[in-house]
Structure formats: structure tokens, C-alpha cells
Amino acid sequence: MKIALGSDHAGFAQKEMIRAWLGEQGHEIKDFGTHSADSMDYPDVAHPLSEAVANGNFDLGLLLCGSANGVCITANKHAGVRAAIAWLPELAGLARQHNNANVLCLPARYISNEQAQEIVSVFLQTDFEGGRHQQRVSKINC
């Protein structure tokens, strides 16, 4: 799977762990940054990553910041992106099943590395159910 990955400074350490872990599984990863724990502005990563997902260059995207709110708000500014915050595996699964989410946003300050791996695994392994949910998803873009 081709996965776009990015974070701000608060999510940097967890992003690095996820990048290595997904690479070991054979996924093709593009790291949109940030590349250190130095303070930075999350839109500088979230916008290019979201544009790349919206353009179909990646199957899915993963964004991390302290609370996941900033990157999620930014990602959802892009038509064709359906970003969702998940701090539990069940939320990641529902975001894929019911909303066809294509960008997962993780709150790095509130979940452990083990939790992050479980949440990402569910997100990557869950398919969109379509059916009655397709009609709703089709109404998202204005």
C-alpha cells in the first residue's frame, strides 16, 4: 500500500516509529515531515500530504499532532479528503467502514506507540462498506 505520512513536532517521535514499523511490513511510505522535534506549523505538512492523497498519489494518509485536531481540520480543507481522528481502534474502523476516511489523524500526546500501531492496523485493514454509507459520503463535498 502507498501511504503518505506526516506530523508536527508533537507527533514526530511517534511518526518515526510508525514509518519504520510500516516499512517493515512492506508498505511504500512517503514521509512529508516534519523531520525533527523542533517546533513547526502543522499546516506546512498537512496541506501537501492532503493534496497528494486527494490527487490519488497515495492509497491513504496518516497525520499526527498533539491532539490530532489541527492536522484533521487542515486535511479536511481539501476536496476529496475525508480525515478522521481516532484514539481507539474502533473509531479508526468506523471511519473507514462508514465514512470512507482516507486520512487518519492520531493524537500523539494521548496514545502510546502500541495503541498507535493497533489503530493504524485497523485503519489499513478495514474496507469501506459502501451501500447506505455511500449516499452519505457522496454528500460530503459541496
FIFINU-955301 format. One record per residue (C-alpha): x, y, z. Coordinates in Angstrom, 3 decimals. Example, Ala and Ser with C-alpha at 12.3 -4.5 7.8 and 13.67 -1.06 7.14 Angstrom:
BEGIN
- u, v, w
- 12.300, -4.500, 7.800 .
- 13.670, -1.060, 7.140 .
# end
This chain:
BEGIN
- u, v, w
- 0.000, 0.000, 0.000 .
- 1.210, 3.537, -0.742 .
- 0.892, 5.603, 2.435 .
- 1.520, 9.316, 2.962 .
- 2.829, 10.046, 6.465 .
- 3.324, 13.332, 8.288 .
- 3.381, 15.027, 11.656 .
- 4.196, 18.171, 13.516 .
- 6.813, 18.329, 16.274 .
- 4.468, 16.809, 18.877 .
- 3.899, 13.746, 16.718 .
- 7.454, 13.436, 15.393 .
- 8.678, 10.568, 17.605 .
- 5.523, 8.505, 17.058 .
- 5.623, 9.223, 13.317 .
- 9.174, 7.911, 13.143 .
- 8.108, 4.717, 14.910 .
- 5.140, 4.270, 12.557 .
- 7.310, 4.929, 9.487 .
- 9.779, 2.204, 10.459 .
- 7.048, -0.228, 11.510 .
- 5.039, 0.186, 8.281 .
- 8.207, -0.051, 6.206 .
- 8.996, -3.397, 7.833 .
- 5.572, -4.588, 6.656 .
- 6.432, -3.723, 3.067 .
- 4.300, -0.608, 2.670 .
- 5.600, 2.176, 0.448 .
- 5.852, 5.238, 2.688 .
- 6.424, 8.874, 1.772 .
- 7.378, 10.983, 4.776 .
- 6.056, 14.522, 4.341 .
- 7.828, 15.650, 7.523 .
- 8.464, 17.101, 9.920 .
- 11.966, 15.754, 10.258 .
- 12.759, 16.806, 13.830 .
- 11.114, 17.589, 17.158 .
- 11.709, 21.326, 16.622 .
- 8.562, 23.420, 16.820 .
- 6.851, 23.908, 13.469 .
- 3.459, 24.735, 11.970 .
- 1.369, 21.610, 11.267 .
- -0.338, 23.048, 8.132 .
- 3.077, 23.035, 6.415 .
- 2.906, 19.217, 6.466 .
- -0.849, 18.596, 6.465 .
- -1.594, 20.612, 3.306 .
- 0.905, 18.898, 0.961 .
- 0.072, 15.448, 2.341 .
- -3.664, 16.042, 1.929 .
- -3.233, 17.355, -1.606 .
- -1.251, 14.235, -2.520 .
- -3.973, 11.955, -1.094 .
- -6.727, 13.959, -2.806 .
- -4.881, 13.672, -6.139 .
- -4.758, 9.886, -5.793 .
- -0.988, 9.661, -5.413 .
- -1.421, 7.616, -2.212 .
- -3.889, 5.000, -1.058 .
- -4.201, 6.522, 2.416 .
- -2.644, 9.183, 4.619 .
- -1.625, 9.289, 8.263 .
- -1.179, 12.556, 10.150 .
- -0.082, 13.078, 13.743 .
- -0.033, 16.068, 16.030 .
- -0.507, 16.551, 19.753 .
- -4.304, 16.358, 19.793 .
- -4.928, 15.425, 16.116 .
- -7.344, 18.352, 15.849 .
- -5.085, 20.746, 13.947 .
- -3.985, 18.286, 11.289 .
- -7.528, 16.956, 10.898 .
- -9.044, 20.405, 10.407 .
- -6.332, 21.256, 7.892 .
- -6.651, 17.987, 5.961 .
- -10.419, 18.357, 5.647 .
- -9.979, 21.655, 3.789 .
- -9.054, 19.582, 0.723 .
- -11.854, 18.317, -1.518 .
- -11.665, 14.556, -1.709 .
- -10.031, 14.164, 1.689 .
- -12.054, 12.605, 4.472 .
- -9.848, 12.895, 7.536 .
- -10.879, 11.375, 10.859 .
- -9.426, 11.462, 14.356 .
- -9.107, 8.131, 16.131 .
- -7.782, 7.353, 19.593 .
- -9.330, 3.883, 19.659 .
- -9.123, 1.112, 17.048 .
- -12.925, 1.004, 16.841 .
- -13.045, 4.653, 15.767 .
- -10.486, 4.023, 13.031 .
- -12.513, 1.074, 11.794 .
- -15.766, 3.012, 11.734 .
- -14.096, 5.936, 9.976 .
- -13.159, 3.557, 7.136 .
- -16.372, 1.463, 7.151 .
- -18.921, 4.269, 7.340 .
- -17.106, 7.402, 6.145 .
- -14.559, 6.025, 3.687 .
- -11.931, 8.069, 5.550 .
- -8.693, 8.287, 3.613 .
- -6.592, 10.190, 6.162 .
- -6.225, 9.006, 9.747 .
- -5.283, 11.625, 12.344 .
- -3.651, 10.419, 15.546 .
- -3.365, 12.354, 18.850 .
- 0.265, 11.548, 19.665 .
- 0.164, 13.107, 23.145 .
- -2.712, 10.858, 24.202 .
- -1.894, 7.411, 22.817 .
- 1.036, 5.054, 23.291 .
- 3.097, 3.655, 20.432 .
- 1.382, 0.309, 20.906 .
- -2.047, 1.934, 20.711 .
- -0.971, 3.868, 17.610 .
- 0.077, 0.629, 15.904 .
- -3.229, -1.038, 16.718 .
- -5.242, 1.971, 15.498 .
- -3.247, 2.220, 12.264 .
- -3.552, -1.538, 11.669 .
- -7.331, -1.389, 11.920 .
- -7.470, 1.670, 9.652 .
- -5.339, 0.000, 6.970 .
- -7.172, -3.329, 7.122 .
- -10.748, -2.042, 7.116 .
- -12.696, -1.550, 3.895 .
- -15.459, 0.934, 3.165 .
- -18.852, -0.794, 3.427 .
- -20.500, 1.302, 0.723 .
- -24.229, 0.690, 0.490 .
- -26.242, 3.129, 2.574 .
- -22.995, 4.836, 3.601 .
- -22.085, 5.730, 0.009 .
- -25.056, 8.073, -0.303 .
- -23.898, 9.938, 2.809 .
- -20.261, 10.088, 1.755 .
- -21.333, 11.412, -1.647 .
- -22.955, 14.396, 0.091 .
- -19.770, 15.475, 1.904 .
- -18.170, 17.571, -0.842 .
- -20.019, 20.780, -1.652 .
# end
